[in-house]
Amino acid sequence: MKVRFEEYQMNKSIINEPQQPSISQFLDSRVGHYSMSHPQQKAITNAILSDFIDCNFPLSIVENKSFRHFLTVFDSKYSPVCHRTLTSKTENLAEERRSKLKTQLSKIDHVSVTVDIWSDRKMRGFLGVTVHWIEKEAERIQLKTNLLACNRFKGSHTAERICDQFEEICDEYNIKDKLDYIITDNAANMRKAFSVCFPSEQEDDDDRDHLDDPELWCDLTLEDQQTVDAAMAKKQRLHCFAHTLQLVVKETKMACPSLSKLSKLSSLLHTSTTFKDVFDSEFGEQKGIPAAVNTRWNSTLRQVKAVPQCDLLKLCAVLQKAGHKELSFTPREWNLLKELVDILKPFGEATDLTQGEKVVTISAVVPSVWSLNHHLEKLKPQIRFLSSMVRSLQASLSKRFLGIFINVKMARTQDGITAPHSDPVYL
């Protein structure tokens, strides 16, 4: 009896053990992985997606064996997601962000946009549109910026096609009637595109001649005139300051013959492994001459600034040793490059100053133009080799920013000509 009683007690204790785990808990413990609804599983997947987007990584990395091994080491219970799942989540996140942005913009009455079109290294065209607005948060006024689109642009970059795509983007976010200013580069297709989008903004000095009734302007009441003026004030296309400055320098940089030799030297350094080894053995791997980009004059400035940091005699010896004696600089050419740095350095600073995203950079345009003109005027008596370049730069600056010079009383108004950068928004 005693033995049976002890067996009874033992069986009773087994029956009174805690309740069995749920099916999900059982599967987790059995398989050793989080379920897809588990908070940690969701947190890791969302972190992967967010970091991939920030780093501009391809989503296909999640299929990589090494990356999956990393995830196993990071958290052995995490269930790696496939490429298709991450793509779907990306599309959902993008739609969520677009919806949120549309809600934000629906509460804003005035916006401006920046429009640009370019080609990548594979010669694929893209159209980018960025929207800017001012928002009041509590007692603070903040400048807000957001990318509306970076769309693949196939075919010819004609004004009509640019206009069509731009209008589609504006319609999607319902901002066409809220546009105050459109900032573009100075390309002819861009100028024409926004004349097509907004016919009232055509840059034509003889707009009055296209009216059926020449007396139309005279017949308007004061109230109607104010209405017309308000409409005309909207959707004005402004030249991109940095791009205009690029054109100022581009017009005059060919006046410096040493740049051709410098360009060949830089190209040699980036294409010849033999010359690169000889150069590095003399100056070290940290020294170099960056390649210039045709569409970015400040890349030429960086190139010019890099050369005088090398010793002239050593550089000539390296070139001669490598069989490129013809690229050696004479003392005059060397001093000429140093002068070029002194001339162009403030132009580079002005370009960087007006390319910020967190500040209202348009307020820096007039001070920058005035300072550059003062800089060139001050250099005239000091320059030995590039005095003609200084004069050319000053003439180009005055021509391309004539409206600013007129508004600050540094130039006279020219009848029949709409001076560039004459919009009062710069003041």
C-alpha positions, 0 to 999 in steps of 0.5 A: 500500500505504501508503495502504491501511495508513493506512485500515486503522489508522483503521478499527481505531481506530474499532473499538477505541473504548469500548463503546456506552452502555446503552439507558437511558443512550442514552435519557437522553442522547437525550431529555435527561430522567432515567428514573423510576428515576434517584436524582435523579428520585426525590429531587425527586419525594419532596421535592415530595411532602413539601413539599406536605404540610408546606405543605398545598398541593393536589397539583394544583399539579404540573399548573400550567404555572408550576410546571412551568416552575419545575421546568424551570429548577430541573433541566431533566432532571427529568420532572414527575409528574402529579397522579394519580401524586402522589396515589398516592404520598401514599396509599402514604406515609400507609399507611406512616406509619399502619403505623409508628404502629401498630407504635409504639403496639403497644409502649405500655401506656398512652395518652391521647387528645384528641378534638374536633369542629368545622366549617370555614368551609364548614360541613363537620364534622370529627372529630379524634383525637390520641393522647399517650403517654410514651416512654423513649428511652435515659435520656430520657423524652419526651412523644409526640403523633400525629394518629390521624385528622382525618375528615370528619364528615357529618350530625348531631353526635350522641353516638352517631355521635361514639362510633361513629367514635371507637371505629372509630379506637380499633379501627384502632390497637388502643388502646381497652384502653390508654386512661387519659384522654380529653380533650374540650371541655364540649359535652353531645354529647361528655360523652354520647358517652363515657358511651356508649363507656364506660358505667362513666364516666357522670357520674351522682351516683346510679350506685349506684341503677342496680345490681340488688343494692345490696349488691354493693359490700359483697360484694367481696373486697379483691382484687376491689375493687382490680380494680374500682378499677383498671377505674374509674380507666381511660378517664376523661374530662377537661375541656379546661382551655383550653375550660373557661377559655373558658367562665369568660370567656364567662360574664362578658365580656358584663358589659362594654358597650364590647365591643359597640361595639368589635365593631362597629368591628372589623366596620366595619374589615373590611367597609368599604374606605372606612373602612379607607382613612380609618383607614389614612391616619391610623394606618398600614397596620400598625395594625388591630383584629383580628376576634374569633372566637366560639369563641376568647375570646382573639381578643377579648382581642387585639381589646381590646388593639389599640384602646388602642394607637390615640390616642383623639382621633384615632380619634374624629376618624376615626370622625366623618369616616367618618360613624360618630360613634356608634362613638366611645368616651367617656373612661370607655369607653376606660379601661374597655377598658384595665381589661379588658386588665389583667383578662384578660391573665393568662387569655390567658397561662394559655390559651397556657401549657396549649396546648403540645404538647412539654410535659406541660401538665396539670401547669400547670393547678393553678398556673394556676387558683391564680394566676388566683384570686390575680390577681382577688383582688389586683385587687379594690381597684384596679378602678374600672369593672369590679369586678362583672366581677372578682367574676363571673370569680372566682365562675365560676372557683371553680364550674368548677374547684371540684374543684381548689379543694377539693383545695388546701383553698381550698373545702369538699367539697359532699355529693352533688356530683362537683366538676369537675376533682376528678381527682387527676391534676391534682395 
